[in-house]
Amino acid sequence: MITDTVGQGGRNSLNDTMIVQRLLNEIDMPGVQQLVADGSPGARTIFKIQAFQRSIGITRPDGLIRPGSKTMTELMCRADAENTVQSKLALTNPAPSSADLGAPWIATAERELGQKEVAGASANPRIMEYHKAAKYWAKDDSGKKDAWCGSFVAWVMSQHGYLPPPNAFRAKEWSNFGVERKSPVYGAICIKSRSGGGHVAFAVGQSRDGKHYFMLGGNQGNEVNISRYPASVWDAFTFPSGSAQGKSLPVFQGTSSEAGSES
């Protein structure tokens, strides 16, 4: 049950707060950003609860979700427009453990969502930072020779003190990084082949039937996004050495794009 302290960091469990975050993300509130559903009741979660409270006529929003309150009732009803409350609460199968959600580099990667290539001779300076982390000499962020998925992974992992493999700008080089896995868990680095090269991205979820993986990566449709891929296209999975690995890949509940161009 969602407790009366969601938004204040009190008795609420990780899953309670995550449920609230994901339900809030189901509701269209113009000018209010989507939340990262990480189970952390931070300032953005409180702000979005308050924004929702204002939208339902609460003049003094307190940012709390209390059992039986107008806030809780309206939140459950409005987020339940297309599914039953029970299906909304069954957010993952299996439910993610704290270890599953413990890959801190994913939060860093999520903050880069929406970074895009700049067409022509100009370049997105952020993407050039990715290339620098991979020690790639590219002077542009677009074109087949400047594919930047490997550089994106290099930049993300560098933010957490990990040394990228040599030639990290080449996607397939990431199969030489960390500890090999037979299947992905939350936060795993996944590598696949493509026409003219490879692609590398982070695993953040799977479909309920396990036939598709949701990958957070760079240069997916020329931007950083989360894309849906058939599970069968991925060739190798690795995880940073010395980091606690989760036991599963949670069912993905967010928004994503269909897999597209990676060059």
BALO-309876 format. One record per residue: residue in three letters; x negated, y negated, z of N, C-alpha, C, O in turn. Coordinates in pm, whole numbers, plus 50000, padded with zeros to 5 digits. Layout:
ALAXYZXYZXYZXYZ ...
//
This chain:
MET499155012050000500005000050000499124987650000498114987150070 ILE499494977649922498784964949924499004958250059500144956850103 THR497934954150123498064948850258498264933850260498214927150157 ASP498474928750380498704914350394497404906450391497424894250412 THR496274912950367495024905450367494344905550232493204900850221 VAL494974910550128494374909349996494194894549966495124886649983 GLY492994890849921492674876749899491904870850015491394859650004 GLN491794878250128491064873050242489934882350286489194878850379 GLY489784894150222488674902850255488834909850388487824913150450 GLY490044912250435490264918650563490424933550551489484940450512 ARG491634938850585491834953150594492044959950460492054972150453 ASN492214952150353492554958250225491444967150175490264964150195 SER491804978250110490814987350054490394982549917491004973549859 LEU489314988849865488834985649730489944987249629490134978549544 ASN490694998549636491725001149537492894991549552493504987849452 ASP493244987449674494324977749695494024964849618494864959949543 THR492834959549637492474947049573492394948749421492804939949346 MET491874960049378491784962749234493174963349171493384958349060 ILE494124969449242495504970049193496044956049173496624952949069 VAL495854947349274496334933549264495684926449146496364919749069 GLN494374928049131493674921449021494204925848886494404917648796 ARG494434938648871494914943648742496364940048717496754937548603 LEU497174939648821498544935248803498584920448765499364916548678 LEU497744912348828497684898148793497244896248647497714887248579 ASN496344904848601495884903948462496964907548362496864904048244 GLU498004914548408499114918148320500044906248293500854906648200 ILE499924895848374500854884548367500194872748298499094868748334 ASP500874867148199500354855848123500524843048202501644838548226 MET499404837048244499414824248313498484814848239497274815648256 PRO499024805948156498204797048074497174789448157497504783848262 GLY495934789248109494884781748176494204789148289493284783848352 VAL494644801548316494044809448424493314821248363493894828948287 GLN492024822648396491204833048336491554846948388492074848548499 GLN491274857048304491414870848345490384873948454489294868248455 LEU490744882948544489854886848652489044899048613489484907248532 VAL487844900248670487104912648663487654921548776487504918248893 ALA488284932648740488924941148840487874949848909487734961748880 ASP487144943649001486044950549069486344953649215485484958949286 GLY487564950349261487914953249399487394943249499487544945149620 SER486764932449453486204922349542487164910449552487424903849451 PRO487714907549671488684896649686488014883049694488034876449798 GLY487404878849583486674866249583487554854349551488774855349546 ALA486894842949530487614830349511488494830449386489574824649386 ARG488034837149279488844837449156490134845249176491184841649122 THR490054856149254491264863849283492244855649364493434855449335 ILE491744848749467492604840349550493244829349467494434826449480 PHE492434823149379492944812449293494064817549204495074810749185 LYS493894829649148494914834849058496174838749135497284837149084 ILE496014843849257497194846649340497944833649366499174833249357 GLN497214823149399497854810249425498554804949300499654799449310 ALA497924806449184498544802049059499834809649033500824803948988 PHE499804822649062501014830749044502104826149142503274825149105 GLN501704823449267502674818949366503334805949322504544804349341 ARG502584796849266503164784249216504154787149103505194780649093 SER503814796949019504674799848904506014805748946506974805448869 ILE506084811049068507354816849116508014807649219508924811849291 GLY507564795149226508244785249308507794784049451508474777649531 ILE506674790049486506144788549622505354775449629504334774049562 THR505814766249707505234752749707503924751949785503094743149758 ARG503734760949879502484761149955501814774749941501874782950032 PRO501184777349828500574790549805499414793149901498574784449922 ASP499394805149958498344808350055497344818650003496364821850071 GLY497594824049882496644833649826496694847249890495754855049874 LEU497794850349964497914863350032498974872049965499954866849910 ILE498784885149971499784894849925500244902650047499514911250097 ARG501454899750095501984906550214503084916350174503884913250086 PRO503134928150238504214937650208505584931250226505844924950328 GLY506454932850126507814927750136507954912950107509064907750109 SER506844906150080506914891750055507414889049914507424897949829 LYS507834876549890508264872649757507124874349657507344878549543 THR505904871149700504754872549611504594886849565504444889449445 MET504624896249659504424910249624505564915349536505324922149436 THR506794912049573507944916949498507924911849354508124919549260 GLU507694898749337507664893049204506484898249122506614900449001 LEU505354900149187504184905249116504444919149061504144922048945 MET504994927849145505254941549103506314941948993506194949748899 CYS507344933749006508424933848907507964928348772508264934048668 ARG507224917148775506814911048648505744919248578505744920148455 ALA504834925248653503814933548591504374946948546503734954148470 ASP505574950248594506204963048566507144962248446508004970948429 ALA507004952148363507934950048254507974961648156509014964448098 GLU506844968548136506784979048037506604992948096506835002948027 ASN506194993848220505925006848283506535007248422506934996948476 THR506595019048481507105020348618506045015648716504865015348684 VAL506485011948836505535007748939504545018948967503355016348988 GLN505025031248968504145042548998503045043848893501895046748928 SER503365041648767502325042848664501335031348674500165033048640 LYS501795019748721500875008748742499915011748856498745008048851 LEU500415018448959499555021549072498585032749040497505033549098 ALA498955041448948498055052048904497115046248800497185049748682 LEU496245037448845495435029748752494315037848689493895034648577 THR493845048048754492735055748702492965070548728493665074348822 ASN492365078548647492465093048664491145099348622490915101048503 PRO490265102748716490465101348859490255086848905489685078748832 ALA490715083849027490515070349081489015068049098488305076949145 PRO488525056249062487095053649074486655053049219487355047249303 SER485525058849248484945057849381484065045449386483825039049284 SER483595042149506482715030549517481435032849437480845023349386 ALA481005045549427479805048449348480065046249200479195041249128 ASP481255049949154481605047849014481545033048978481165029548867 LEU481915024549072481975010149046480725003049090480684990749096 GLY479695010649121478505004649182477425000049087476394995249132 ALA477625001448954476604997248859476634982048846477454976848770 PRO475784974848918475894960148923475634953548789476064942248766 TRP474944960348699474654954248568475914952448484475924944348391 ILE476974960048515478204958448438478844944948465479354938548373 ALA478814940448590479354927148621478574916348545479154906648498 THR477264918048534476444908648458476834908848311476974898348248 ALA476994920848256477384922148115478764916148091478994909947987 GLU479684917948185481044912648169481044897448161481884891548092 ARG480124891148230480064876548227479634871348090479784859448061 GLU479104880048006478684876147872479774878447767479584875047650 LEU480904884047807481974886647712482344873847636482524863247696 GLY482464875047504482824863547422481654856547356481864848247268 GLN480424859747396479274853947326479294858747181479424870647155 LYS479154849347087479294852646945478124847646863477424838246900 GLU477924854346750476944849546653477394836146595478574832946593 VAL476414828446549476684816046477476294818346332475144821546302 ALA477244816746242476964819246100475984808846045475934797446091 GLY475194813145947474274803945883472914803445950472514812746021 ALA472204792545928470834791345977470764788846127469734791646189 SER471834783646185471844781246330472014794546404472374804646344 ALA471754794246534471884806446614472434803046751472204792046803 ASN473144812446810473614811146947472394812547039471774823247040 PRO472024802247115470824803147198470874814347300469834819547341 ARG472084818147343472184829047439471754842247375471064850347438 ILE472154844347250471754856647182470244856647159469614867247161 MET469664845147137468214844447122467514848047254466404853247253 GLU468174845147367467644849647496467664864847504466734870947558 TYR468714870947449468754885547447467554891047369466874900247414 HIS467314885247251466174889647169464864887947244463984896547237 LYS464724877047316463484874547391463274885447496462144889947516 ALA464344889547562464224900047665463754913247604463094921147671 ALA464114915447476463714927747407462384926047334461924935347267 LYS461764914247348460504911047281460634912247130459744917247061 TYR461784907547080462024907846935461724894046878462044883746938 TRP461124894046762460654881546702461694874646614461354865146544 ALA462934879246617463974873546531464124858646554463954853646666 LYS464434851446446464674837046453466144833746429466514822046423 ASP466964844046415468394842046389469164852646466468594862146518 ASP470484850846472471324860346545472284867846453473114875546500 SER472184865646323473094872046230472314879146120471114876946103 GLY472994887746046472334895445942471894909045993471654910946112 LYS471794918545901471474932245938470134933546009469984941746099 LYS469154925545969467834926846031467794921146172466834923446246 ASP468834913846209468864907546341469944913646431470424907046523 ALA470324926246406471304932946493470814932346637469644935146665 TRP471684928746728471244925246863471854933446975471814929247091 CYS472424945046945472994953347053471924957847151472134957347272 GLY470764962347099469674966547187469114955047268468754956747385 SER469034943347206468544931547277469484927647390469034923447497 PHE470794929247367471764926147472471564935247593471534930547706 VAL471424948247568471204957647679469894954347750469824955047873 ALA468854950747673467574947047735467724935147827467184935047938 TRP468464925047783468654913047865469414916447993469034912148102 VAL470494924147980471304927648097470464935348199470464932048317 MET469754945448153468974953648246467814945648306467434948048421 SER467254936348229466174928048282466654919248396465884916148488 GLN467924915148392468474906948500468504914548632468614908548739 HIS468404927748625468464935948746467124942948774467064952848846 GLY466064937448715464714942148748464254954548675463214960248710 TYR464994959048575464594970948500463754966948379464064957248310 LEU462694974648353461834972248238462404979548117462474991848118 PRO462804972248014463334978747894462274987547828461084985447850 PRO462684997347749461705005747679461004997847570461504987347529 PRO459855002447522459204995747409460174995147290460955004347266 ASN460094984147217460984982247100462454983347140463244989747070 ALA462794977047252464164978047305465204972247214466394975047229 PHE464774963947117465724958347020466244968946924467234966646854 ARG465574980446918466054991746837466955000446923466505005947024 ALA468205001746886469195008446970468765022347014468935025947130 LYS468225030146922467915044046953466755045747052466575056447110 GLU465965034947070464885035647168465405036947310464685041347399 TRP466665033247331467235034047465467475048547511467735050947628 SER467375058047418467465072047459466235076247539466235086747604 ASN465175067947535463945070647611463915063447745462895063647814 PHE465025057247781465095049447905465845057348012466835064147983 GLY465375056548136466125062248248466215077348247465325084348199 VAL467335082148302467575096548318468645100948220469715094948213 GLU468365111448146469325116448048470535122648116470415129148220 ARG471715120648057472945126648105473625134047990473445130847873 LYS474415144148028475185151547927476475144347890477005146347781 SER476965136047980478195128447955478095115248029477315114048125 PRO478865105247987478725092048049479485090748181480505097348202 VAL478985082248268479685077648387479765062448376479175056548285 TYR480475056348467480595041748466479215035348471478425038248560 GLY478925026548375477645019548372476565026448293475475020948279 ALA476825038448240475815045548163475515038248033476375031347977 ILE474295039747986473875034147857474065045047753473545056147767 CYS474805041947647475185051947549474645048147412474655036447374 ILE474165058047338473505055647211474175064047102474535075647125 LYS474345058246985474905065546871474225061146743473525051046738 SER474425069046638473905065546507474945057446430476135058146457 ARG474475049746335475335042546241474595041446110473395044346104 SER475265037246007474625035445878473515025045887473775013445918 GLY472295029245860471175020045863470525018245999469615009946012 GLY470945025746101470315024246232471105030846343471605041946328 GLY471225023746456471935029246570472695018346642472695006746602 HIS473355022246749474085012646832473965017146977473935029147005 VAL473895007547069473795010447212474735001347289474874989547255 ALA475385006747391476344998947471476525005747606476025016747629 PHE477264999047694477545004247828478925010747833479895005347779 ALA479025022247897480315028847916481045022448034480505021448143 VAL482295018048010483075012048118484425019148137485175015448228 GLY484735029048056486005036148075486245046247965485495047047867 GLN487305053947982487705063647882489225063747872489915058647960 SER489725069647765491175071447750491625082747842490805090847887 ARG492915083247869493425093547961493165107647910492995116947989 ASP493145109347778492905122647724491415125447703491045136347659 GLY490555115547734489125117347722488595117147580487415119847558 LYS489445113947481489015114347342488365101347295487755100947188 HIS488495090847375487895078047339487135072247459487545073847574 TYR486025065447429485275058147529485405043147502485505038947387 PHE485415035447608485465020947598484085015647633483565017947742 MET483505008447537482105004547546481944989347551482494982147467 LEU481204984647650480884970447663479524968447598478514973447647 GLY479504961047486478234959647416478134946747338479124939547320 GLY476944943847293476694932547207476724936447061476564948247027 ASN476924926646975476974928746830478064938546791477914945946693 GLN479144938746865480324946546830481304936846765481964928946833 GLY481404937446631482164927246561481524913646576482214903446579 ASN480164913446585479374900946594479564893546725479334881546731 GLU479994900546829480164894046959479954903947072479834915947048 VAL479924898947195479944907647312481404910447344482174901247371 ASN481784923047341483164926647375483234940847427482214947747438 ILE484434945147458484694959047495485444965347378486524960647341 SER484904975747322485504982247206485784996947232485115003447312 ARG486795001847164487245015747178486635024147066486815021246948 TYR485925034847106485265043647010485705058147034485995061847147 PRO485745066446928485915080746951484765085947035483605082447009 ALA485035094247133483985099447220482955107447140481785108047176 SER483415113547031482555122646955481415115646881480475122446838 VAL481455102346865480425095646786479165092846867478135089146810 TRP479215094446999478075090947082477145102847097477575114047126 ASP475835100347076474835110947070474095113147201473725124447233 ALA473865102547277473025103647396473515094147504474095083647476 PHE473265098147630473695090247745472535089847845471925100047876 THR472245077847897471195076447997471695067848112472695060748101 PHE470965068648222471305060548340470005056048403469055063848408 PRO469925043548452468675038448510468135047448620468875051648709 SER466855050448613466205058648716466275051748851466075039548860 GLY466535059348954466555053949089467845047549131467965042949245 SER468835046949042470135040849076471165051849103471165062249038 ALA472025049249201473075058949234474045060149118474555050049068 GLN474305072349075475205074848964476585078849014476715086349110 GLY477605073748948478955078048979479195092248930478355098048860 LYS480335097848967480655111448929481645112248815481935123148765 SER482165100748771483175101048667483175088048588482525078348625 LEU483915088348479484145076448397485615072948411486465080248361 PRO485945061848478487355058648505488165056748377487625053148273 VAL489455059148386490355056048276490405040948260490605033748358 PHE490235036148140490155021848113491545015848107492435021248042 GLN491745004448176493044998148183493064983848130494114977348131 GLY491934978848085491864965048039492204963647892492784972647831 THR491844952147835492054949847693490754952547618489664950647670 SER490904957047494489714960547415489984958347268491124956147226 SER488924959047190489024958447045488784972346988488234980947057 GLU489184974546865488824986946798487394985746747486974974946704 ALA486654996646750485294996546703485214991346560486024995046475 GLY484224982846534484084977146400482614976046363481824985046391 SER482254965046300480884963146253479904961946369480194955946472 GLU478714967946350477644967146450476334962446386475254964746440 SER476454955946270475244951646200475294936546176474364930846118 
//
